[in-house]
Amino acid sequence: MTGNRGQNMDIPASREGKPPLQVICHLSPDQDLYGASGILTGLCELSAAGRLRMTLAPRAEGLSRLPGGGFCPLTLRSSETNAISRLVLDLSDHSDLFSGELLEWCDLYLKRSYYRRDVAKLRPAGGEKVRPFGLNYACRSRGLTVRALGAAARALWGAGSANGERKKPLAVRLRGIYQFWTTPLRPSFEHPPDARKRPMVVYQTRMWDPVHAGPDAEDLNRQRAELVRALRQTFRDRFAGGVVPTAFARAHFGDIVTTFPARFSSYIAFSREILIGVNTRGLYQSAPFKLPEYLASAKCVVGDSIRNELPQPLEPGVHYLQFGSVDECLTHCERLLSDADLANGLSRRAWEYYTRHVRPAEHAAFCLRQAWPAAFE
């Protein structure tokens, strides 16, 4: 590499005692704060620990506009030398959609829905920048809440509309801010293996209207409905869950709408103590937020196959039990309810994976190391 951009250099401790690395998060007025909240929480926690200096900014040098949505561009800057590296976090469900402008702008592009066949379709120069991001889920810290809501307020009043972004309608943006504000704090998700576990199975899931979510939603809804009905019939009072009570779900799947808490914070509070969590794929073959939520509470995960690539693989039989049919899912759940040694081992390995690779601060440090290997040695 030439110039002062993206140099893989040792970052010495600042003589003034300041963190050696500055991370500038370029947030659009249309930013999906809910989707980006996990990684932003990790950066805030690293900043609070003195390992970096984090700032939020409404503009990014070299970009004509900030795309917002599921894209999160970051500029990494050395406090000592002013050398920079540009990192993009693509948190979209879609494995086949990329931002061409961000690929040109960045040194590294970490994609949540990383599917090697779709990455291979990019021009070589772009594809070489793309690597797996890993698992994502929504959580927040108090520090992030103050920073993000301040940035959102400035954007609402026009101060954050730099680079000519096209803003969403005010009502849509306010709903997004409310969704972020009501997201549980990071510790609310965590329930270590040694904590009390209720011998039950949880599977509470959302149905998607194909009019808005596309044709993939029809097949996904059928799979989820079949699984909910089978789990409810088989495990009865040992099963917690059902379908989240949206207007679409009530109209089309009224018989399996959940009677358990559905508000996000209430759902996390009741479900995190349950021993077994059933996981199924998200829209467009994405890994749903449910999976890292399960790992955070050290659940025994029973899940279908994970198509998209992770930086650190979740191995069937090691970190979770994989099923290929409804009957196989039921069998795995019954085994875990009756075999304490099997359940304890799976729970501990799930927790270990979470604390090493998914917990926000550790995941954020991993992402920064990919762009700047010396940053967190």
N, C-alpha and C positions, 0 to 999 in steps of 0.2 A: 504494500500500500504506500501511497505517496502523500505528501503534505502532512497535515496534522489531524486527518480524519481517520478514525478506526484503527489507530496504532495499538498493537498488542504490547503494551508497555507496563512495567511495574509502576504502581501508583504509590509513591511514598506518603507517609503520614505528613499532614500539613504542619509547617513550623508554627502556624498560628493556632494549632489545635483544632482546626476545622476538619470535617470529614473530607477525605481526599477525592470523593466522587460526588458530583452533582447530577441528579436525575431530574430532567424537565419533562413533565407529562403534558402533552399538548391536547387539551380537552376542547372539543367542538361544542357549540351550543346544543347540538343534536346528539351529544354523547349518550350512549347507553350506560348510565352510571351503575345500574343494577348488574349488568353483565360484566362490567369491568371492575366491580367493587372488590372482588377477591384479590386480584393482583394489586390494585391500588392500596388495599388494606396492608398487604405485605410490604409494599414500598414505604408506607407510613410507619409501620412497625420498625423497619430497618432504620428509618430516619430518626424515630424516637430513641432508638438504641445507639445513635451516634455513628452508624456505619455508612451513612450517606446523607446528603442534603437534598430533600425532595421539594420541588416547586411545581405549581400548576400554571400553565400559560395558555392563552387563547390563540397563539400563532406559532408557526414553525417556519424557520428560514428555509427557503428552497421549495416549499409547497404552495401551490396556487390557492388551495383551500384545504381545510381539515374535513375529512369525510364523515367523522362521527360514527354513530351506530356502533357496530362491533369492532371498529378499528381503534387502536390506541397507539399512536406514535410517541416514541420517547427519544430525547436527546441526552446522551451521557457525556459529561464534560469533566475533565480532570481539573481539580481546584489548583493544582500546581502548574501545569503546563498549558492549560486551555485546549488540549487535544480533545477531539470529540469522536463519538461513534453514534450512529443512528439505528435505532431498534424499533421494529413494528411488531405489535401484538395483534394478531387477527383472531378474534374470539367468535367468529361466525359459526353457525351450525353447518354451513355449506362447505364441502371439501373441494368443490370445483369452481368456486368464485374467489378471485384475488383482486386486489387493487393495483392496477398497473402503475399508477403514479407513485404509490407508496413503495412498490418494488424498486422503482428507479431511485427513489429518495434514500432508501435505507441501506445499511450494511448487512443487516440480518433481519429476517422475517420469520417470526415464530407463529405457526398456525395451529389453532386448537384442533380443527378437524383435518388432520394431516393424513391424506390418503395418497400413497406413493404413485398410483397410476394417474391421478389428477395432477400432481406436481410435475410428473414427467412430461405433461403436455405443454408446459411453459417453455419459453425460449431458454436455452442453457444458462445464459447469464442471470435470468430471473430465478430459475429453478434451483440454482446453486446456493441462493441465499435462504431458501425456505427450509425450516426444520420444525420438528414437532414442538408444540407448546406444552402439552400435558393436560391434565384435568383442571377444569374450571368450575367454581361454584360461587354463589353470591353470599357475601358476608361483609361486615364493615367494622371499623374501629371508631372510637370517639374522635380521635384525631382526624381521620379521614372524613368523618361526618361534617366537622366544622369547616375543613378546607373545601370539600366538594360542594356543600350547600352555599358557601360564599361564592365559589366560582359560578355555580348555577344561577344565583341571584344576579350577579353582574351580567351574565349572558342574557337573562330575561329582560333586563333593562337596556340591552344593546351594547354594553361595554365589552362584551366578549365576542362580538360578531366579526372578528377580523378575518382576513383572507377571503371574504366574499362567500361565506357558507350560506347555504339555503336553509332557513330555519323551518322546523316543523311547526304546525299550529300550536298556539299557546296552550290549549287544553291538553294536547298530547304530551307536551314537554312537562307540564305540571303533573300529569299522571306518572310520568317517568321519575320525577323527583320524589313523589310520594312513595312509589315502589321502593326506591333506594332508601328513603327515610325509615320505612317499616321493615327493612331487612334486618335480621337478628345480628347481634354482635358476634364476632368470631368465637369467643369462648362458649357461647350458647350451644354450638354444634358439638363440642368435644365431650366425650364420655369414655374414659380409658378402659382397657380390658378388665381391670380389677374392680371396677365399679359395678354396682348391682345391675343385672340384666334380667329382663322379664322374658320367660320362655314362650315367646310369641313370634309370629311372622308379620311383617308390615309390608304393604304394597299399596300406596296411595298415589294415584297417577292422574294425569290430565288428558282430556280428549281434545282433539284439534278439529276445527271446522275446515273441511277441505276447500271451501270457498276462499278462505284466507291463507291457509297453510299449504295448499297444493294437493295433488293426487296422492302423494305419499301418505297423507294423513288417513286416508280410508283404510289402508292395510294396517297401519299402526294402531288405529282405533280398534279394529277387529281383534288384533293380537292381544291388546291390553284388556279388552272386555272379556275375552275367553279366559284369560289368566285370573282376573279378579273373581269371576264366577267360580272357577275351579278351586281357588284358594279359600274362598268363603265357604263353599260346600264341604271341603275336606277338613279344614281346621276350625271352623265355627268360632267358638269364643277364644281360640288361640290365634285368630287372625284379626289384624287391625288394618283398615284401609278401605279402598273403594275408589270411586271416581270423584275428582274435585267438582264441586257443584257450580259449574258455569251454566249459563242459559242454554248453550248448545248441548251440554251433557244431560241436563234435566229433560230436554226435548227428545233426545235420541237414546239415552242410556239411563233412564230414570230408575230402573230396578237395581242399579249398582252404585248409585250416588252414595258417597261416604256419609256415615253418621258420626265420624270422628272429627276432631278439629281440623279445619281446612285453612284457616288464616296462617300465614307462613310461620310466624313466631310461635303460635300455639301448636302447630303441627310438629315443629322441631322439638318443642318441650316434651310432648307426649311420646314421640317416636324414638327419641335418642336412646332411651333405656331398653328398647326392644332388641332381643338377641339377633334376629334374622331379618335381613332386608332383601327383598326381591328387586332385581334391576332388569330393565329392558331398554332397548336402544331408543335414542331420541329421534327427532325428525331428521331426515336426510342422512341416516346412519351415524348421527353425532353421539358422543358420550354425554348422557344427561347429567345435570347438576346433582341428581339424586345419588349417583355413584360416589363422588367425593364426600357428600354429606354422610353416607353410610360409613365410609372409611373413617371419617372424623369421630364417629361415635363407636368405633371398633366393632361394628356389626360383622356377623358372618354373612357375607354377600353371596347370594345365589343369583347368577345373572346369565343372560345370553351372551353370545360371542361379541367381542369388541373389534370392530372392523378397522377403525382408524388407529394409526400408530402413535404410541406414547414414547417419550424419551426413556423412561424406565418401565419396561413391560409389566403389566399385571398378569401374572401367570395362573392359568387354570390349575386347580388342585393345590396351589400354594397360597395365593391371595384371595381366591374366591372359587366357588364350585360352579362350573359352567353347565348350562342345560341347552338342549336342542329341541325340546318338546315340553308341552305342559306337564305330561306325566313325569318326565325326568325332573322338572322343577319341584313337583310335589314330593318325589322320592328324596331329593336332596334335603328339602326342608324337614321331612320326617326324620331323616338320619341325624341331622343336627340337633333336633329337639330331644333325641334319645341317646346321643353319644356326647357326653360332656367333654371328653378329651379332644375329640374332633372339633367341637365348637370352640373350645378354649384356644387351641392352636391357630385356627383360622382367624379368630378375633384378634389375637396378638400380632399376627402377621399383617392383618389389615391396618392395625394401629401403627405398626412400624412403617408401613408404606406411607401412611398419611403424614406422620411426623417428619419423615425424611424428604418426601417429594411433593406433598400437596398442601401442607400447612402454609398459609400465605407468605410468611417471612422467608421460609426455606425455599418456596417456589419462586418468589421474586428474586432471591439471591441466585438461584439457578439460572433464571432468564438473563440476569445481568452478566453472569459469568460467561454465557454463550457469546455475548457481544463484546465482552472485555475480560478475558480469562484471568487477568491479574487482580481484578477488582475485589474478589473475595477469597483469596488463597488463605 
